[in-house]
Amino acid sequence: MIAKLRTYVLDARDIKSLSTFYGSLTGWSTASEDDEWIAMTTDNGWRIGFQPAPDLRPPRWPDPAAPQQAHLDLGVPDIDAAADKAVELGATVLRRNETWHTLADPEGHPFDVCLRADDPKTTLLACMLDCPDAKALATFYSELLGKPITYEGDGAMMIGEEGAQPVMFQQIEDYRPPRWPDPAAPQQVHLDLVVERSALESAEAAALAIGATKLPGGGDNWQIYADPAGKPFCFTWSV
């Protein structure tokens, strides 16, 4: 493991409204909040962040001209009831299936409600990253996060065990990566990964060696990189 998965971060024009939407839909609790950052926690160990992005260009799924970059899978006991509740809170239904429905949250980020009839709670099952090569990106994050590859299918991969913050990858034929910090092709989401400050240099070298790219930008406790599919992620540490 080079770094530990800390937070799945959603860009939003209005972080308060979006965090309120997810809190009302899922029961996630707020762990920290200010004008520039809101973090929520789930009952199964995930941490979800919201950061301001006034110039967010949301996906228009399934329009290939404005594709999603990632999405969340939520497990629910009744997909129709969950979808109806999400719509009441401001979401839009994009597609209905027998075992899952796809919706867009009020900022346009797609998410799925997936049938888990044996669990009465709404549970965050996984985050799914779009990419041009699922096996290549899964291999990268498996090495970066120290999570084993636990599923390999046709154009889909998963690292990590169910219930232990698995990350999934789906292969997209016409993949269009973000080009951070280009405002014409901005990110929609990113991952925050934790490293020890004293180990930052070695962690960076290890990440670059497996295919990451260092990007401009950083702060007192964070530095930005891109994975091999062009998606930004951050190394963060305590100060």
N, C-alpha and C positions, 0 to 999 in steps of 0.2 A: 504494500500500500504506500503510495506517494502522498496522498492527501485523503481526508475524510469528508464524505458528503455532509454538508451542514444545512443548506437552505436551497429550495427551489424558489426562484424569484420571478415574479410577474411584473412587467412594466405596465404602468397605468397612468392615464391622465388625471384620475381622481383616486388616489390610493385609499382614502377613507371610505368612499362608496364601495369600492371593489372588495375591500376587506370585510365590510359589513355584509355584502352579498354572500361571500363564502362562509362567514361566521353564521349567518342565518340559515344557510342551506345545509351546512355540515356539522355545526356545533363546535368548530375550532375555536380555541380561546386565544386572546391577544396576549402575547408575551412582552412586547415592547412597542412603543408608538411615539413618533414625533412627526413634524411636518415633512420630513424627508425619508421616512422609513417606518413601515409597520411589519412586525413579525408575528405570525400566529403559529400555534402548535396543535398537532392532532393527537388523539388519544393513543395512536400507535407509533409515536416517535418521530413523525415527520415535522419539519419546520418549513413554513411557507412565508416568503417575504413579498412585500409590495413596495416598489420604488417609483417615484414620479418620472414620467416621460411625457412632457407636454406635446412632443412631436411624434408620439406613437403612431405607427401605421399598422393598424390591426389587420389580421388575416381576414379574408372573405371566403372562408371554406365553403364549397370545394373549388373556388375560382383559382386556377393555376397561376393567374397573373398576380395574386396576392395570397400566397400560401401560408399556412401555419408553419411554425418552426418546432413546436412541441405541444403536448397536451397532457392533462391529468386524467387518470381513470379512477372514478369513484365507485366503490361497491355499495349497493343499496338493496334493501329487501324487496322493493317494488319499483321498477323502472318508470312505470307510468305515473305513479304518485310523485316520485322524485322529480321527473321532468315537469309535471304540473306545478310543483312547488317552486322549482327554479324559474319557470316562466312568470309566476306571480311576483318573484323577487327581481325580475328584470332581464332574465335570460331569453334566448331565442332558440327554438328547436330547429336544428339543421337537418337531421335525419333520424328516422325511427327504424329499429330492427327488433328482432324477437328477443334478444338477450342483452341488448344495450341500445341506448339512444345517444345521439351526438347533439350537443347544444353549444351555443356561444354565450359566454358570460357578458355582462353589460359593457365591458371594454372590447369585446370581440374575440377573446381567447376561446378556442374550442375546448370542450371537455366532454368526457363520456360518463354516463351513469350506467353501470354494469350490474347485471342481476347477481345478487348474492342472497338467495332466499333464506339461507340458514343463519344469517347475521342480521339482527334487528337494527344495527347502527349503520350510519353512513361512514364508510371507511375509505381512506386514501389507499388505493391498491398499488399504484406505480405512477411514475412519470414516464412519458413516451417521447423520445427525441426523433424527429424526422431526419433522414440522412440519405446520401446517394449510395452508400454501401453499408448495410447493417452489420455485416460481420466485421468489417474493418473498424467501425466506430465502437462496436461492442468490445472488441479486443483492446482498443485504446483505453476505454473507461474501465475495463476489467483490471488492467495494469495500474491505471491511475488511482482507482478507488479500492483496489484489493478485493473486489467482489468477483466470485467465479461466474463463468458463463453457465447458466442453468437451463437455458432453452435456446434451441436453434431451429427455426422453421424457414419456410420459403419467404425470404425478404423480411424476416423478423427475428430478433434476438432478445434475450433478457440476461442481465447480470444480477446476481444476488438472489436470495431466497424470498419467497412470499412471506410477508410480515416483517421483513428486515430491509425496508426501503429499496426494493428492486428498481432498476432502471431498465427501460425497454427501448428498443430501436426498431423503427420501421423504414423500409427502403422506399424511396420516392423516385420515380423515373425522371421527372423534371424538377429536381431539387434546386432551390434557389437560396443560397446561404445569405445570412446577414453580412454586411461589410462594415462592422463597427470600426471607427466612429462615423462612417459616412451616413449623413441624415437621409440620403436617398434610399438606403437599404438597411434600416436600423434593426437591432435585435428586438424580439418580443419578450423573451424570457432568458434567464441564464441560471447557472448553478454557482453557488458559493461553496468553496471547499476549504477546509481548515488545515493549516500546517502550523508547526511550531516556528516562531519567529527566528529562532537560532538555526532552524533547518531550512529556511526559505531558499537559500542559494542552492543547496543540494536538491531540494524538491523541484525547483525550477529547472535545473539541469536534467533531472530525470524525466520531467514532463516534456521538455523540448526533445529529448532523445527518442521518445516514443511517438512524436508527431505533433506536439503542440507548437504554437507560435506565440511569441510574446507580443502584446499589443501596447500602444501608447496609453498612458493613463495609470493612475494609482493614487493611493493616499497613505495616511499614517499606518493603516492596518489592512491594506488590500492592494493587489496587483492584478492586472487583466491579461488574459491569454485567450487564444482561440483553439478549439479542438480541430482535428483534421477535416471536419465538415464545415469549418468556419464559424461555429457557434462560440460566442464568448463565454468564458467562465472566469471566476476570480479565485485566487488564493487569498485567504484572510487569516489573520492571527490576532492574538490578544496584545494590547499595548499597556 
